[in-house]
Amino acid sequence: MANIGSADRTIRFVIGFLLIVLPFIAPTASWFAPLGNWTWVVVAVGIVMVVTAALRICPAYAVFGITSCPRK
């Protein structure tokens, strides 16, 4: 059962995509350089955000009983 609404889904896609791409683009790579291997954690968080947006299911929302879907 979906628990992510349209606005939440769009925000997750955009932020997730940016977290995946920005560490590897030349102008912004220097921002992530001091993080060292933690850069991969940033990328992993981005991947999780994109996957949850694509599936429209957030496990954390399910645990806490939160939904951003409009009520029917």
C-alpha positions, 0 to 999 in steps of 0.5 A: 500500500502506497504511503507517499503522496505526489508532492513527497514523491517529487521532492524525493526524486529531485533531492535523491537525484541530486545526492546521487549526481552532485558528488561526481560533477566537477564544480560540486565535487570539491564540496564532497571531497572533505567527506572522503568515503562518506561521499558514498553514504551520501550517494546511498541515501540518494539511491534510497530516496529515489527507490522509495519515490519510485515504489511509493512506499517508505518503510519509516512512514510505515513504522510510524503510521505516517502517510502523505497520500491524500485521504480517500 
